[in-house]
Amino acid sequence: MPVATPIREALSEADVETTVSAIASIAETLSRLAERGVFHRDIKPENLYQHGQHWVVGDLGLVEFPSKEALTQQNRKLGPMYYLAPEMLTNASRAEAGPADVYSLAKTLWVLVGGQNYPWPGEQRGDRAGTRISDVVVHARSHLLDRLLERATVDAPAARPTMAEMATEIRAWLRPPIGAPAEPDLSELAARVASTFGPGLKDER
């Protein structure tokens, strides 16, 4: 049987597109789970792997699902250190796991694309030097990922995109339409790509 390779090792020499494609696949997996009411709650590079030709999620010790008994104690933080959404730090027993997974995946995207050891704490705002992908990666469209990360790491959970939206926008970044404006908003870009290729996008690199 093939052995799963930690995602950092698998992507150690990968270009930006390959790394973003891996995160898109992870986001799509998490989106399908979210549709069933299943949330990971411990998204970080150490829990992501390449298994054969697939990008997979491991370590389901903190996973939340509809029939699971509530065991989280009030005022106890829950989730991966450095990748933890603020609401999971202050009120984990009542916080929604879906937006927290989006936050953690956004932090993971920044770390893996930028080749960093840890993410910056808090919001990854576009007006804050050092927290942007475009600060650590030279790529013509890195600023578009910065816009997505800014929305995905805002303190207010309800203001973040859903995991499905995250997956669609990351996949759209990989397939910009011909003749697209120089600086389109990723949500608009995702809608255009979805209308052209349909909702079940597959990366064919």
N, C-alpha and C positions, 0 to 999 in steps of 0.2 A: 504494500500500500504506500502511496506517496505520503511523505512527511510534510506537515504544514511548516512554512517558513515565516518567521516574524516579519511583519510588513516593513519595518525599518531595514532589515537585511535584504529583503526582496527588492526594495526600491533604492538601495544605497547608491547605485549608479544610474538611476532612471532620470529621464528628462522631465520637464514640468508637465507636459501633456500626459505622459504615462502615469505620473503620480496623481494628477487630478482625475484621470480615468479610474484609477483604483478607488479613490474616495467616492466617485460617482457610483460605482458598483456597491460599495458599502452602504451608501445612502439609500440606494434602491432596495437593498435587502432590509434595512431598518424601516423603510417606508412600508414595505409589505407586512412586516411584523406589526407596525403601528396600526395598520388597518384592522388587525385582529386584536388590538388592545394589548399588545406585548411591547414592552420597552426595556432596553438594556440597562440603563442607569450607570454604566461603568465604561463609557466609550473613551478610549485612549489608545495610542499606538501599541502599547504592550498587549492589548487584547485583540489586535487585528492581525490577520495572517494571509498568506497566499497558499492555497491548497490545490495542487495541480495548476490548472489555468484559471482558477477562480479566486476571488478575494472574499474572505470569510471573516465572521465575527466569532470570537471565542470567549471563554470565561463568563458563564451565565449565572454566576453566584448571586448577583443583585437584581436579576431580571424581574420585572413586574408583569403579571398577567392577570386576566379577569378573576380567576378563582383563587388567587394566592391570598393567604392570610396576611393581614397587615401586622408586620413585626417591627417596623421602624419606630423607635422611641422618639417622642417629641423632643425637639431641640437638639437632636443628634444629626450631625452632617452625614450625607450619604452620597457616595460617588468617588470619582478619581481625583486625587489631589492634583492641582495645577490645571485640571480640565473641568473643574466643578462649577456648575452654574450657581450664581449667588443665592438663589432661592433654595437650593439643595443644601447650602451651608447654614442658612438661618432657620428654615422651616421645612425640612425634608419630609416630615410625616404628612404634610398637607400639599406640598408642591406637586405640580403636574410633571410627570416623567417625560412626556413628549418634547416639550420645549427645552428641557434640560439635556436631552439627548442631542438636540440640534446644536445647542451651545457647545457641548463637548466635542461633537464632530467638527464644528467650525474651528475650534482650537487645534484639533488633530490635523485638519487640513493645513493650517498655518505652519505647524511644526514640520510636517512631512514635506510640503512644497519648499519651505525655506531651509530645510536641512538643519533645523534647530533641535536643541535638547529638550527645551520646555517652552510653553507659550507664555506670552505676556499675561499678567493678571488683569481681570476686568474687561471692559468693553474694548474691542479692537477698532477704534474710531479712525476714520480716514484722515482726520486732521491732527492725529497724534503720531509724530515721527517715531519710527522704530517699531510700531505695531502693525505696519502694513506689509503685505506680501511684496509689494513693489519696492519696499526698502531693502529687501534681502534677496530678491530675484530679479534678474533682468529679463523681462518678457513684455512684448508689445501690448498684451491684454491683461497683465497682472492687476492693473487698477480696477478691472471689472470684478475680479475675485475679492478685492478689498471692499467693494461696495456690498457684496454678499456677506462677507465676514462681519462688517459693521452691523448689518441688520440681524445677523444670526447670534450676535453676542451682546445685544442690548440688555440692560438690566431687567426690563419689563418682559416677562415670559410671553405674554400675549402679543407683543409686537414682533416677535421672531417669526420667520417663515416656518411652515410645517416641514416635516421631514420629506414629504412628497414634493413640496415646492423646492426644497433644497436640492433634492436629487435631480429634478427637472432643470433647474438653473445651472447646476454644475455640468450636466450633460450638454446643455445648450452652449455653454462656454467652449466645449470641445468641438462644436460644429457650428461656428458662426455662419449665418446665411451670406451668400455672395452679395456684395453691394450693401452690406449693413452699414449704418452710420458709424463714424469713427469712435464714438463713445456712447453706445446704447445702454440703457438700463438692462440689467440681466433678466429681470422679470419680463420685460417686453421681448427680449431676445428669446427667452424660453418659450413664450407663447407663439412666436413666429416659427420656431423650429418644430414645436408640437403640431402646429397646423399643417406643416409641410410633410413631416415624417410620421405623424401619428403619435399616440401616447406611449406606445411600447418601444421606445428608442433603445437601440442596441449599438454599442460602440463596435465598429468594424475595423479598427486599426490593426 
